[in-house]
Amino acid sequence: MARLGKQGVFIVSAVLIAAIVAIGAIFPNRFGDLANTALGATTHYFGWFYLISVFGFVIFLVVLAFSKYGKIRLGPQDSKPTYGFFSWVSMLLAAGFGVGLVFYGMAEPMTHYLNPPFGDVQGATPEAARYAIQYSFFNWGIHQWAAFSVVGLIIAYYQFRKCQAGMVSNVLSSVTAKRPKLRRLGPVLDIFAVVATVMGVATSIGLAVLQINGGLHSVFGVEENMSWQFIIMGAMFVCYMVSATSGLDKGIKNLSNLNLIICFALMFYILLTGPTVKILETITLGIGDYLQNFIGMSLRMSPYNGSDWAAGWTIFYWAWVIAWSPFVGTFVARISRGRTIKQYVFGVLIVPPLLACLWIGVFGGAAIQMELHSDAGLAQATADNITSALFRMFDLMPFSNVLSVVALCLIFIFLVTSADSATYIVSQMTDNGSLNPPLLKRVIWGVLIAAICLTLLSAGGESGLKGLQSAAVLSALPFTFILYGMISVMIKELRADRKAMLTALYRRHSETPVGADAFEAEELADEDRYRRAPDVKNRRINPR
């Protein structure tokens, strides 16, 4: 396995994915049942491990940001961020959870409103409404970005600070190099990351095609069938291939910026035309409840009453984001060059979750207020068909058709940017971590992902996609252990990095007092050189 050659990861990954998809297409129901059974067993026996791990990732990132390593840049120490803050955040959302947030920002609070988490309160009551917002904020908040943030930080550090290929195997090379028996696992780790990424992305795109078809049916009355799903998939394929050929700085960046603008416009429209004060109160109370119960929710399980709520929601979410972390983390790393570790952590760990909470607070808060005070039927509509619940809410608002069209466009563009970024990152993973993978390879992966979606849609529909999704999520368990190894290596590298900076400063500035902070010492040295240098203006007038 260690001698696969330059294209070995690409070839083996493609073959494995083709084999898994073929099994899923030929035996969709059997494949789905086995995958779901395996996933259920994993979450049952290791749910506690996922909760502890993700909470640990949050603590690790926050401590690291405030530590003496927080000023280290992801790149040369004098480098500047490649992308502006707005473009950076918009691309984070596009790769992370944009399309899911559009669909479930209203539907998840309504679901928890009918069936409160852990059965703590009675459903369809004001108490259930408060609980629904609190746990929706939690599920889409800081924890969901923790695994993405860890992988992205470590990959970016190695890629831009250490000038090595942004691959999982490269991060762990210092461990495997000392153990000859483990050295052959390097390509295996990369193949594992590629397979999990492609299966996860293909599943999300396929399910989103079904959801767009459901939205078109709800708004325009089109049929929910394979013909329309092929049309939607075909239009999406053309768009994300055009975007992919435009490159990262044009295609993904411009589409992501457009998405964020539309998101803000749609959110502010709902806020202003809905029960504005109640929505703002909902957001304020929700954030307070979220922060007050942060630790308790992070580690809550049900060993005494046997509730399976955590397994179906929080634990599944955490497993899903860990499984997706090689893809999203590598993309986040690619766009984060030049930022300090502190800037990176607070940008990735705070800004997207905050925007998610605002979105859920506006859409979920508006829907719950409508349900509480006018019996709008949104709770039942969500229970009947979660994919069309958002459009049912739009029907109760001014210019409903315009809102529905804007939402469909937003979902479609989010899917295009997600597929585009996925083909880019998978191509990078299968091209030895190249920052600019060949266009041909991006096109090949784009075609393969589209083919996977269409194959499973035609063979098993939603059941086939769900089976592939469960199979992808199963990869979260072994990858969690890989994440622990990556964190251990990262800590050692940071210590060595800081020691090297301090040693260099002592050698260059033997008469300058160097403190424990290498960055403050550098500033002191600069000030010292400035004081000792002749007047700058005199030097310009009288050059020597």
Secondary structure, 3 states (H helix, E strand, C coil): CCCCCCCHHHHHHHHHHHHHHHHHHHCHHHHHHHHHHHHHHHHHHHHHHHHHHHHHHHHHHHHHHHCCCCCCECCCCCCCCCCCHHHHHHHHHHHHCHHHHHHHHHHHHHHHHHCCHHHCCCCCCHHHHHHHHHHHHHHCCHHHHHHHHHHHHHHHHHHHHCCCCCCHHHHCHHHHCCCHHHHCHHHHHHHHHHHHHHHHHHHHHHHHHHHHHHHHHHHHCCCCCHHHHHHHHHHHHHHHHHHHHHCHHHHHHHHHHHHHHHHHHHHHHHHHHCCHHHHHHHHHHHHHHHHHCHHHHHCCCCCCCCCCHHHHCHHHHHHHHHHHHHHHHHHHHHCCCCCEHHHHHHHHHHHHHHHHHHHHHHHHHHHHHHHHHHCCCHHHHHHHCCCCHHHHHHCCCCCHHHHHHHHHHHHHHHHHHHHHHHHHHHHHHCCCCCCCCCHHHHHHHHHHHHHHHHHHHHHCHHHHHHHHHHHHHHCHHHHHHHHHHHHHHHHHHHHHHHHHHHHHHHHHCCCCCCCCCHHHHHHHHHHHHHHHCCCHHHHHHCCC
